[in-house]
């Protein structure tokens, strides 16, 4: 290999090498259409690589240098709060064909996306995206005012080949979770007072019964509590991953 070719390859791959030198944890799963890689950045920010596509979920600049990460084919934003919707991060990740999916309130802050409401489904190049409810029942900003009102925010279920991934967004253990079937991997939020207690997450896991459960968006709550709460539940593996937290 000539020196010129080596230099070209170095500059081609340098951004990707820099991105993956930041000690982000990654897990890889097998699917019917090849490997599925999940990278854990922080709080609610994730990246999924599958079948040649790059999917970013709730990218927020505080948790990764998105200028050094692969551009997104698809960006999913669960709701309009600042720790989930970051226009700067979306701009850094976007190319001319990037599709951004968000909720109705999010569209008032970012006008270039496609709105999905609870219950709606979209097919993006054989990636099936289902928008599902995400809201509070118990935790309130003030009396009668939940942190996340019903009907506003989204969770998303992604069908990637034969695997189904549930990214819950900011929610509690709501009744609609019982309608979720055949979930292979679930991301459930666990920070107070905005989302769930560990006990609520355990209750949600028993309803959904994912094969793999990742607590995320966990703030100062100890995610290891889930291991003890679910130790008697056969078929649910709790995985704790290092993710920077906003608060």
Secondary structure, DSSP 8 states (H G I E B T S, - for coil): --HHHHHHHHHHHHHHHHHTTS--EEEEEEETTEEEEEEEEETTEEEEEETTEEEEES--GGG--GGGS---SEEE---SSTTT--HHHHHHH--TT-EEEE-HHHHTT-TTSEE--TT-EEEETTEEEEEEEE--SS-EEETTEESS-TTTEEEEEEEETTEEEEE--S--S-GGGGG--S-SEEEEE--TTTS--HHHHHHHHHHH--SEEEEES-TTS-TTHHHHHTTT-TT-EEE----B---
